[in-house]
């Protein structure tokens, strides 16, 4: 099964593909001089969908520091485009929902939810349920 560290690695890879800014493994100290990203999970839910499947949902936060407010708004808009609808990690397409961003104390906080179904018996992502979820999302069900 895909783990949180795999998800984080995939998110960081996507950031590196689109920005030329450092992504830190842990929060920086106040005296860090350069602009940087920091990725962390704010929430985790695992809901039983049936006897054989669970729906797993991670609440993701991408934090960006050390820029003026106009730059923060531009980065927020770009992150909204990059992390919209789905994210491919290790040949899996995972559903992205509820992406949003806000600025607080000269820092950008971009949030989204990353979800997928897990087959309990095989402990792998359930592709059929993911396709069904994707179709429901597209229709707005």
C-alpha positions in Angstrom: 0.0 0.0 0.0 1.1 3.5 -0.6 2.4 5.2 2.6 2.4 8.8 3.8 6.1 9.1 3.1 5.5 8.1 -0.6 2.7 10.7 -0.9 5.0 13.4 0.6 7.8 12.4 -1.7 5.4 12.6 -4.7 4.1 16.0 -3.7 7.7 17.4 -3.2 8.7 16.0 -6.7 5.7 17.9 -8.2 6.8 21.1 -6.5 10.4 20.6 -7.8 9.1 20.1 -11.3 7.4 23.5 -11.2 9.5 25.7 -8.9 13.2 26.4 -8.4 12.8 26.8 -4.7 14.2 24.6 -1.9 11.8 22.2 -0.1 12.8 21.6 3.5 12.3 18.3 5.3 11.4 20.1 8.5 10.2 23.6 9.4 13.0 26.2 9.1 14.2 28.3 11.9 13.2 32.0 11.9 16.6 33.1 10.6 16.5 31.0 7.3 17.3 33.6 4.6 16.0 32.0 1.4 12.4 31.3 0.2 11.4 27.7 0.8 8.5 25.2 0.7 7.6 22.9 3.6 5.1 20.0 3.1 3.2 18.3 5.9 0.0 16.4 6.6 -2.5 18.1 8.8 -5.1 15.3 9.0 -5.5 11.7 8.2 -8.7 9.7 8.0 -9.4 6.0 7.1 -13.1 5.3 6.7 -14.5 1.8 6.1 -16.3 1.9 2.8 -17.3 -1.8 2.8 -16.1 -5.1 4.2 -13.3 -5.1 1.7 -12.4 -1.4 1.1 -11.4 1.6 3.0 -11.3 5.2 1.8 -8.0 6.9 2.9 -7.8 10.7 3.0 -4.8 12.9 3.8 -5.2 16.6 4.6 -2.1 18.2 3.0 -0.5 21.6 3.7 2.1 23.1 1.4 3.7 26.1 3.2 5.7 28.8 1.4 7.8 31.3 3.3 9.9 34.4 2.6 8.2 36.3 -0.1 6.1 39.5 -0.6 2.3 39.2 -0.7 2.1 39.6 -4.5 4.5 36.8 -5.0 2.6 34.7 -2.4 -0.6 35.2 -4.4 1.1 34.2 -7.6 2.5 31.0 -6.0 -0.9 30.2 -4.5 -2.5 30.4 -7.9 0.2 28.3 -9.5 -0.1 25.6 -6.7 -3.9 25.6 -7.4 -3.3 24.8 -11.0 -0.6 22.1 -10.3 -2.5 20.3 -7.5 -6.0 20.3 -9.1 -8.1 17.2 -9.6 -5.5 14.4 -9.4 -1.9 13.6 -8.6 0.1 10.8 -10.1 2.4 9.0 -7.6 4.1 5.7 -8.3 1.8 5.0 -11.3 -1.3 5.7 -9.2 -3.7 8.6 -9.8 -5.0 9.9 -6.5 -8.0 12.3 -6.2 -7.4 15.9 -5.1 -10.3 17.8 -3.6 -10.9 21.0 -1.6 -7.8 22.9 -2.7 -7.5 26.4 -1.3 -4.9 28.8 0.0 -4.5 31.7 2.4 -1.8 34.1 3.5 -0.9 34.7 7.1 2.2 36.5 8.5 3.9 36.7 5.1 3.5 32.9 4.6 1.3 31.1 2.1 -0.6 28.0 3.3 -1.9 25.9 0.4 -4.2 23.1 1.5 -5.8 20.2 -0.3 -7.2 16.7 0.4 -5.6 13.6 -1.2 -7.8 10.5 -1.2 -7.9 6.9 -2.5 -9.5 3.6 -1.9 -7.6 0.7 -0.4 -8.5 -3.0 -0.8 -8.3 -4.3 2.8 -7.7 -7.9 1.7 -4.8 -7.1 -0.7 -3.7 -3.9 1.1 -3.4 -2.1 -2.3 -5.2 0.8 -4.0 -8.5 -0.3 -5.4 -8.5 1.0 -9.0 -12.2 0.2 -9.8 -13.5 2.2 -6.9 -11.1 5.0 -7.8 -12.6 5.1 -11.3 -16.1 5.2 -9.8 -15.1 8.0 -7.5 -13.5 10.0 -10.3 -16.7 9.7 -12.4 -18.8 10.9 -9.4 -16.5 13.8 -8.9 -16.7 14.8 -12.5 -20.5 14.7 -12.5 -20.6 16.5 -9.2 -22.4 13.8 -7.3 
